[in-house]
Amino acid sequence: MSRSKRLSLVALALVLLVTVGIIQEPLDFLRYDPASKSGLQPANIIDKDKKETSLLFDLSLQFIGAAAIGMREAVASLLWVRADEFFHSGEYEAILPLVRIVTWLDPHQLDVYSTGAWHLDYNFTDSEERSDRRYIPPAIALMREGIRNNPEIYDMYFDLGWMHYLQKIKDYDNAAYWIGEATKRDAKDIMTGKTMSRPGFVRRMYAHACEKSGNLDEAERQWELALAEMEKNLREKRENSFYTEVDVCKKNLGLMCLRKAWRYGDIAAYERGIKVLETLGNPDPRQEQATKAAKAELVKWKAIGKMPRDIDPPVDAKLEIKWKKIKSKVILVEGTANLLPSEYYKNLVSEPYTLWYQENQQLPPERQEKWRTGCKLRILLADYDYDYSKLSDQDRFDWEIDKTQTVLMDEVAIYNGKFSIKLDMSKDPDMYSFSKDKYKLVVWFNPQDAPDHIQDRIGWNGEGLTDAKYLDTKTRPGVKMLRAEFVLKKSDIL
Amino acid sequence: MVIWTIAKTTYREAMRKKILQVFLIVALAMIVLALSFTQFGFQRDMTIVKSLGLTIILVSGLIISLTIGITLIPNEVDRRTIYTILSKPVKRYEFVIGKFLGGLLTLSVNIWLMGIVFIVMLAIKAALIGEVSTGPAGFVGDVRPETYKVQIFDPSMLLGILMIYFQFFLLSAVVMCFSVFMTPTVNFFASFAVYLVGSAAPIWASLAADKEKTGLLVRGFYKVIHTIIPNFDYFNISNRLIHPHHEVRSLPLFVSESIAYALVYVCLLLIIASIVFDSREV
């Protein structure tokens, strides 16, 4: 090769080197810069907020090596298989670091977030199967991380709202918010990523969550939307399952409207409810009879121009609560509550539809229910500074909990007007360390937690409830709940 | 023409290598076996099967690129056949390019053979499953899982194999460039080291951009590493492909730019190899 030829080749090589640098700039932006929103890189490697950058260096070399040569998903999948083995062998603690590593290696494995957060929320329990509430903030933080990494699809939003806020924490406002976010997003085909219609249960659960949180107008609107969606599916796909789905929506919508009428005297809602129930595709004979009876009632109330409200007069709960130490770390909470004598169901506006009181009266005396079952009190015994409303405040998923914190939560059913529960914390010093000097015992009844037949008498938000001692309208604005708080010293418990 | 003749001869010679055949058979067997994985339900199993399949192709591609590339030129020198070739009207750069293309052809056949088997096996698995349910498991009441039909052919896996192919297209050029002046053993480790460093590009990019923790000099050092060492991480997009629900607005642009990057870098490496080989006493 001549000297001049060689020099021109060297020059060409330099030009190519510069070209490589030029091509690299936009590639680096697409690949590594979060601002590009391309998502080609796990977000936590380069994070402008610097929340997760150090994580890379916390990992052992084999993970960095495996991740570096493109085996990230395979390693994550195999680690998750290992986590499954830990679960079945009862080594629950060992799963948590794996959840961290797997979600770092592969931030789009949805079920790792779902299963990991469920595991945190439900599987760490004391000797009496009460879950360790200290794991709820990390569970929510993990789900929110899942949402940050997978914001386009409904799955993570729904799971956070349904599994955690609605089922576990019973925070209906947050449940409605997150399930509502899920209804704004579609599903994706897992093979091709093509957009698919979201499962029908998402909107139905949003309607339920709105109803639970007391947002009745939105709940009704969502039931109407859910019904329209299912009717459209039925028209387009003609699958048998959609007949059932349409009837599920109609029954829920119709019944909710009737309840609005019975509880709050809303004749217009009564009319809407009857209209919907009359179009049920496949009603059972009892349903048909109930709808007819309710329609006859509607005619009566319309003629008068107004109707009574089942929440009147308010039920006086007459709540009485006592607590005492039985032995060290064992507390007995007991008392009485006027929730809810069967007599309070006599002559309700809803009776022609439900027929509950009439059928109960026709039973032999020994089988008659004197009290309606289903009312439960929730109980919290925790450090005095523990704030149950701040469960969502943890910013970043970290499973290391504060072992000095004591939080116990349980519930007790009111049976025949009485309740009694023994809180035995003596067998689980890891969960109940009692390191602080001051504690609080909170006992409450939230009407939003109550089943439908109880709400039929006291309303969705406790409008038909009163109590001389413990009525509380401040904790949840717009909701009349019963709430008692006692301050305990360490010596009261140990 | 000369280049093509050298490439064909190199390809035939490489494909006769027993070790290569063993790698290929083992890789194909592992792909087929990976598909028998059924433990967690369709969605999770497919994630595992896809990631394992792509990883098997990736690891096999890595081994094949290294084992073929390191011996391409040193073997000709050791067996003294290079004297016969160069005594004919064959220019040295033609020899280098012909050898590279021969190696590349071998790599292409191996990777695409594994790729086709992988895609066919995935389609069979999807067809056997037929329908999957969506929605969290174990729900009661109004929350009932709904079913839908699975798409049998997954085109994104083709893209995954294409990106793996270009990754090793680039690595083959690195190995080729080293092989003109290194012994096979040294070349094996040097090329593997370049591959590891180049695959860890997110780390260098992260350190080069971290103004809070690192000084200007250190950042500059990492920036140089990030720019000079071929970036193999660009071609690792399996995460996006395994989880297609994750939207990437600029994927076609990214893929085309990555391929352009590989082409330019390979040209650069072949020029360097030609210059070095030309100045070498053979």
Interface residues (C-beta under 8 A of the other chain):
Chain A: M1 R6 L9 V10 L12 A13 L16 L17 T19 V20 G21 I23 Q24 P26 L27 D28 L30 R31 Y32 S36 K37 S38 G39 L40 Q41 P42 I45 I46 K50 T53 L56 I64 G65 A68 I69 G70 M71 R72 E73 A74 A76 S77 L78 W80 V81 D84 D106 P107 H108 Q109 L110 D111 S114 N150 E152 I153 F158 D159 W162 M163 A187 K188 D189 I190 M191 T192 G193 K194 M196 P199 G200 F201 R204 M205 H208 V248 N252
Chain B: Q39 F40 F42 Q43 R44 M46 T47 I48 K50 S51 L52 L54 T55 L58 V59 L62 R92 Y93 A126 V132 T134 G135 P136 F139 D142 V143 R144 P145 E146 Y148 V150 Q151 D154 P155 S156 Q167 Y195 L196 S199 A200 P202 I203 A205 S206 A209 D210 E212 H226 T227 N231 F232 D233 Y234 F235 N236 I237 S238 N239 R240 I242 H243 P244 H245 H246 E247 V248 R249 S250 L251 L253 F254 E257 S258 A260 Y261 V264 Y265 C267 L268 I271 I272 S274 I275 D278 S279
